[in-house]
């Protein structure tokens, strides 16, 4: 006669304390590359919460980089981009050489008096912006501290 046996699952608290995650989920998130972390909705949310927990006042520069990366990710899912969308990206204080590229598309829209631009025209530059900011995030102490904090959670089991 077989009885139902259940293995206890160890749960770990999220950085914000709002949810609990299985140890397997924490391990999965720890193993993600920087790009995978930024493209994984749950992992990116946890990274953002980690950044917010240390913040006093204004956003850190790394949070702005994350915002830019995520905005480009959202734009890449669109079929067309509008003048307002491109302007919003420029207003996020892109690096000069990246801002210059986006401004060229804005000028194209103004000159041709078009309401939008097809994503295939700007896709390469949006991906370039993402790559640039992904590298900045990966090289940051904040990202290294985030990865270390995940590892510490696994070691402590909290």
C-alpha atoms as a printed R data frame, in Angstrom:
    type eleno elety resid chain resno      x      y       z
1   ATOM     1    CA   UNK     A     1  0.000  0.000   0.000
2   ATOM     2    CA   UNK     A     2  1.557  3.223  -1.154
3   ATOM     3    CA   UNK     A     3  1.013  6.372   0.791
4   ATOM     4    CA   UNK     A     4  1.431  9.806  -0.673
5   ATOM     5    CA   UNK     A     5  4.770 11.133   0.372
6   ATOM     6    CA   UNK     A     6  5.639 14.706  -0.258
7   ATOM     7    CA   UNK     A     7  9.067 16.179  -0.170
8   ATOM     8    CA   UNK     A     8  9.268 19.460   1.706
9   ATOM     9    CA   UNK     A     9 10.119 22.348  -0.560
10  ATOM    10    CA   UNK     A    10 12.387 24.996   0.891
11  ATOM    11    CA   UNK     A    11 11.163 28.522   0.141
12  ATOM    12    CA   UNK     A    12 13.382 31.587   0.051
13  ATOM    13    CA   UNK     A    13 12.243 35.183   0.423
14  ATOM    14    CA   UNK     A    14 12.485 37.587  -2.465
15  ATOM    15    CA   UNK     A    15 14.669 40.672  -1.905
16  ATOM    16    CA   UNK     A    16 11.604 42.776  -1.340
17  ATOM    17    CA   UNK     A    17 10.161 40.198   1.041
18  ATOM    18    CA   UNK     A    18  6.902 40.184  -0.931
19  ATOM    19    CA   UNK     A    19  7.068 36.672  -2.281
20  ATOM    20    CA   UNK     A    20  8.698 33.391  -1.621
21  ATOM    21    CA   UNK     A    21 10.586 31.406  -4.208
22  ATOM    22    CA   UNK     A    22 11.637 27.798  -4.369
23  ATOM    23    CA   UNK     A    23 15.299 27.034  -4.090
24  ATOM    24    CA   UNK     A    24 15.196 25.720  -7.674
25  ATOM    25    CA   UNK     A    25 13.797 29.049  -8.925
26  ATOM    26    CA   UNK     A    26 16.521 30.967  -7.083
27  ATOM    27    CA   UNK     A    27 19.159 28.667  -8.601
28  ATOM    28    CA   UNK     A    28 17.644 29.188 -12.060
29  ATOM    29    CA   UNK     A    29 17.808 32.949 -11.660
30  ATOM    30    CA   UNK     A    30 21.373 32.792 -10.345
31  ATOM    31    CA   UNK     A    31 22.496 30.810 -13.412
32  ATOM    32    CA   UNK     A    32 21.064 33.304 -15.900
33  ATOM    33    CA   UNK     A    33 23.502 35.386 -17.910
34  ATOM    34    CA   UNK     A    34 23.126 39.156 -17.761
35  ATOM    35    CA   UNK     A    35 21.159 39.217 -21.003
36  ATOM    36    CA   UNK     A    36 18.938 36.359 -19.858
37  ATOM    37    CA   UNK     A    37 18.352 38.153 -16.554
38  ATOM    38    CA   UNK     A    38 17.310 41.336 -18.336
39  ATOM    39    CA   UNK     A    39 15.028 39.459 -20.751
40  ATOM    40    CA   UNK     A    40 13.428 37.246 -18.089
41  ATOM    41    CA   UNK     A    41 10.448 39.113 -16.628
42  ATOM    42    CA   UNK     A    42 10.719 37.606 -13.156
43  ATOM    43    CA   UNK     A    43 14.505 37.867 -12.930
44  ATOM    44    CA   UNK     A    44 14.475 41.495 -14.116
45  ATOM    45    CA   UNK     A    45 11.798 42.340 -11.541
46  ATOM    46    CA   UNK     A    46 13.856 40.757  -8.762
47  ATOM    47    CA   UNK     A    47 16.975 42.619  -9.926
48  ATOM    48    CA   UNK     A    48 15.013 45.884  -9.885
49  ATOM    49    CA   UNK     A    49 13.744 45.151  -6.347
50  ATOM    50    CA   UNK     A    50 17.310 44.447  -5.257
51  ATOM    51    CA   UNK     A    51 18.417 47.826  -6.628
52  ATOM    52    CA   UNK     A    52 15.510 49.629  -4.977
53  ATOM    53    CA   UNK     A    53 16.169 48.202  -1.520
54  ATOM    54    CA   UNK     A    54 19.466 50.100  -1.182
55  ATOM    55    CA   UNK     A    55 18.268 53.327  -2.749
56  ATOM    56    CA   UNK     A    56 17.924 56.542  -0.818
57  ATOM    57    CA   UNK     A    57 16.097 59.132  -2.894
58  ATOM    58    CA   UNK     A    58 16.781 59.313  -6.618
59  ATOM    59    CA   UNK     A    59 17.240 56.303  -8.854
60  ATOM    60    CA   UNK     A    60 20.729 54.978  -9.282
61  ATOM    61    CA   UNK     A    61 22.361 55.217 -12.685
62  ATOM    62    CA   UNK     A    62 22.088 51.441 -13.070
63  ATOM    63    CA   UNK     A    63 18.301 51.664 -12.632
64  ATOM    64    CA   UNK     A    64 18.182 54.137 -15.507
65  ATOM    65    CA   UNK     A    65 20.198 51.693 -17.608
66  ATOM    66    CA   UNK     A    66 17.677 48.986 -16.739
67  ATOM    67    CA   UNK     A    67 14.803 51.318 -17.704
68  ATOM    68    CA   UNK     A    68 16.437 52.030 -21.064
69  ATOM    69    CA   UNK     A    69 17.061 48.337 -21.715
70  ATOM    70    CA   UNK     A    70 13.464 47.439 -20.879
71  ATOM    71    CA   UNK     A    71 12.040 50.270 -22.983
72  ATOM    72    CA   UNK     A    72 14.060 49.086 -25.993
73  ATOM    73    CA   UNK     A    73 12.831 45.555 -25.305
74  ATOM    74    CA   UNK     A    74  9.228 46.794 -25.367
75  ATOM    75    CA   UNK     A    75  9.844 48.773 -28.551
76  ATOM    76    CA   UNK     A    76 11.331 45.729 -30.281
77  ATOM    77    CA   UNK     A    77  7.968 43.990 -29.816
78  ATOM    78    CA   UNK     A    78  6.178 46.760 -31.737
79  ATOM    79    CA   UNK     A    79  5.706 46.810 -35.498
80  ATOM    80    CA   UNK     A    80  6.154 50.601 -35.746
81  ATOM    81    CA   UNK     A    81  7.488 53.342 -33.500
82  ATOM    82    CA   UNK     A    82  6.116 56.858 -33.253
83  ATOM    83    CA   UNK     A    83  7.822 60.204 -32.872
84  ATOM    84    CA   UNK     A    84  6.704 60.285 -29.223
85  ATOM    85    CA   UNK     A    85  8.181 56.858 -28.507
86  ATOM    86    CA   UNK     A    86 11.540 57.785 -30.008
87  ATOM    87    CA   UNK     A    87 11.525 61.108 -28.165
88  ATOM    88    CA   UNK     A    88 10.785 59.299 -24.893
89  ATOM    89    CA   UNK     A    89 13.860 57.145 -25.486
90  ATOM    90    CA   UNK     A    90 16.071 60.179 -26.142
91  ATOM    91    CA   UNK     A    91 14.740 61.862 -22.999
92  ATOM    92    CA   UNK     A    92 16.074 58.965 -20.929
93  ATOM    93    CA   UNK     A    93 19.511 60.543 -21.316
94  ATOM    94    CA   UNK     A    94 21.108 58.083 -23.685
95  ATOM    95    CA   UNK     A    95 24.822 58.235 -24.274
96  ATOM    96    CA   UNK     A    96 25.560 60.892 -26.867
97  ATOM    97    CA   UNK     A    97 26.448 58.604 -29.771
98  ATOM    98    CA   UNK     A    98 23.320 56.498 -29.157
99  ATOM    99    CA   UNK     A    99 21.133 59.570 -28.786
100 ATOM   100    CA   UNK     A   100 22.492 60.845 -32.101
101 ATOM   101    CA   UNK     A   101 21.296 57.671 -33.852
102 ATOM   102    CA   UNK     A   102 17.780 57.918 -32.410
103 ATOM   103    CA   UNK     A   103 17.640 61.615 -33.287
104 ATOM   104    CA   UNK     A   104 18.292 60.685 -36.928
105 ATOM   105    CA   UNK     A   105 15.104 58.609 -36.913
106 ATOM   106    CA   UNK     A   106 13.214 61.463 -35.284
107 ATOM   107    CA   UNK     A   107 14.445 63.814 -38.017
108 ATOM   108    CA   UNK     A   108 13.390 61.295 -40.678
109 ATOM   109    CA   UNK     A   109  9.878 61.271 -39.251
110 ATOM   110    CA   UNK     A   110  9.780 65.065 -39.156
111 ATOM   111    CA   UNK     A   111 11.118 65.521 -42.691
112 ATOM   112    CA   UNK     A   112  8.887 62.904 -44.288
113 ATOM   113    CA   UNK     A   113  5.954 63.911 -42.097
114 ATOM   114    CA   UNK     A   114  5.315 60.263 -41.327
115 ATOM   115    CA   UNK     A   115  3.386 59.257 -38.201
116 ATOM   116    CA   UNK     A   116  5.670 56.316 -37.469
117 ATOM   117    CA   UNK     A   117  8.683 54.319 -38.566
118 ATOM   118    CA   UNK     A   118  8.764 50.558 -39.150
119 ATOM   119    CA   UNK     A   119 10.621 48.600 -36.509
120 ATOM   120    CA   UNK     A   120 12.910 46.944 -39.074
121 ATOM   121    CA   UNK     A   121 14.382 50.393 -39.772
122 ATOM   122    CA   UNK     A   122 15.406 50.969 -36.147
123 ATOM   123    CA   UNK     A   123 15.775 47.415 -34.849
124 ATOM   124    CA   UNK     A   124 19.552 47.279 -35.242
125 ATOM   125    CA   UNK     A   125 20.056 50.497 -33.297
126 ATOM   126    CA   UNK     A   126 17.644 49.489 -30.532
127 ATOM   127    CA   UNK     A   127 19.618 46.262 -30.139
128 ATOM   128    CA   UNK     A   128 22.853 48.276 -30.116
129 ATOM   129    CA   UNK     A   129 21.453 50.448 -27.314
130 ATOM   130    CA   UNK     A   130 20.489 47.318 -25.396
131 ATOM   131    CA   UNK     A   131 23.930 45.775 -25.878
132 ATOM   132    CA   UNK     A   132 25.642 48.925 -24.661
133 ATOM   133    CA   UNK     A   133 23.552 49.214 -21.516
134 ATOM   134    CA   UNK     A   134 23.651 45.466 -20.870
135 ATOM   135    CA   UNK     A   135 27.450 45.737 -20.801
136 ATOM   136    CA   UNK     A   136 27.227 48.673 -18.394
137 ATOM   137    CA   UNK     A   137 24.888 46.712 -16.121
138 ATOM   138    CA   UNK     A   138 27.060 43.598 -16.236
139 ATOM   139    CA   UNK     A   139 30.200 45.553 -15.347
140 ATOM   140    CA   UNK     A   140 28.537 47.387 -12.466
141 ATOM   141    CA   UNK     A   141 29.171 46.660  -8.814
142 ATOM   142    CA   UNK     A   142 25.402 46.625  -8.314
143 ATOM   143    CA   UNK     A   143 24.993 43.654 -10.648
144 ATOM   144    CA   UNK     A   144 27.911 41.818  -9.048
145 ATOM   145    CA   UNK     A   145 26.396 42.491  -5.612
146 ATOM   146    CA   UNK     A   146 23.028 41.209  -6.854
147 ATOM   147    CA   UNK     A   147 24.558 37.930  -8.039
148 ATOM   148    CA   UNK     A   148 26.462 37.607  -4.753
149 ATOM   149    CA   UNK     A   149 23.289 38.282  -2.754
150 ATOM   150    CA   UNK     A   150 21.504 35.478  -4.626
151 ATOM   151    CA   UNK     A   151 24.390 33.129  -3.898
152 ATOM   152    CA   UNK     A   152 24.294 34.134  -0.225
153 ATOM   153    CA   UNK     A   153 20.550 33.408  -0.123
154 ATOM   154    CA   UNK     A   154 21.202 29.932  -1.459
155 ATOM   155    CA   UNK     A   155 23.980 29.304   1.059
156 ATOM   156    CA   UNK     A   156 21.976 30.577   4.023
157 ATOM   157    CA   UNK     A   157 18.668 29.232   2.823
158 ATOM   158    CA   UNK     A   158 16.787 32.437   3.652
